[in-house]
């Protein structure tokens, strides 16, 4: 049995980070990956799992990619948590 965390759990942690930095700083996919590995450690989190979690964020429409001066992950303005 592995000690690796679940994809959904990691996606939630990533989402909270993107939400925390929204409007303050742009977050790249690699920034998220490094932050999660640092937060949870190599035993529970790796690049492959982070990639899957980012895909979950994008496919669930909670986040989207922004291509302004680079590729960033941002909150989806039309997503489930968007202010109307």
N, C-alpha and C positions, 0 to 999 in steps of 0.2 A: 504494500500500500504506500503510495507516495504522499509526501507532505505538501504537494503542489496545491495552490489555492484554485478555486473555480474561476472560470472565465467571467461569469456574471459578477461575482464578487470583485474581481479585479476591474471590470468595466465600471462598476459603481464607484470604486475608489478613484479611477481616472476621471470620471464625470465630475466628481466633487472637486478635483484639482482644476479642471477646466473652468468650472463654475466659479471657483475661488479667484482665478486670475482673469476672468472675463472683464474686459474694459481696462485692465491694468497692464496686461502683458500678453503677447502672442505665444502660444504653446505649440511646439513642433512635436511630431510623433516620437522622435528620439528623446525629446525632453521628458515626455510622459513615461517612456520606457525606462530611462535612467532613474527617474524619480521613484517609480514603483519598485524597481529592483533594489534601490537604496532603502526604501521604506520597509519592504517585506523580506528582503534578503534573497540571495541566490538560490536557497533551498526551496522557497515557495514560489518564486517568480522568475521567469526567464524571458528572453526576447521573443520566442515563439508564442508563448502564452500572451504576452503583451500585444503582439500583432493580432491575435484572435480577439482579444478584448477591445482593441481599437475598431476592428471590423464590427463587433457587436454594437458599439456606440454609434457608428455610422449607419448601419443597417436598421437600427431601432429609431433613427431620426432624432436622437437626443443631441447628437453633435454632427457637424459637417466639416468638410475641408474648405479652407479659404486660401485662395491663391493670389494674395496681394503682397508682392515683394518676397515671396517664398510660400511654402506649403505649410499651413497651420491648421490645427484642429480647434474649432470654435463651437460655441453653443449654436444650435440650429435656431435661426430666428422664427421659423415656422414649426418648431418641434413641440413636443407635448408640454414642455415647461415654459413656452413662450408667453410673454405678457401680451394680452390683447386689449 
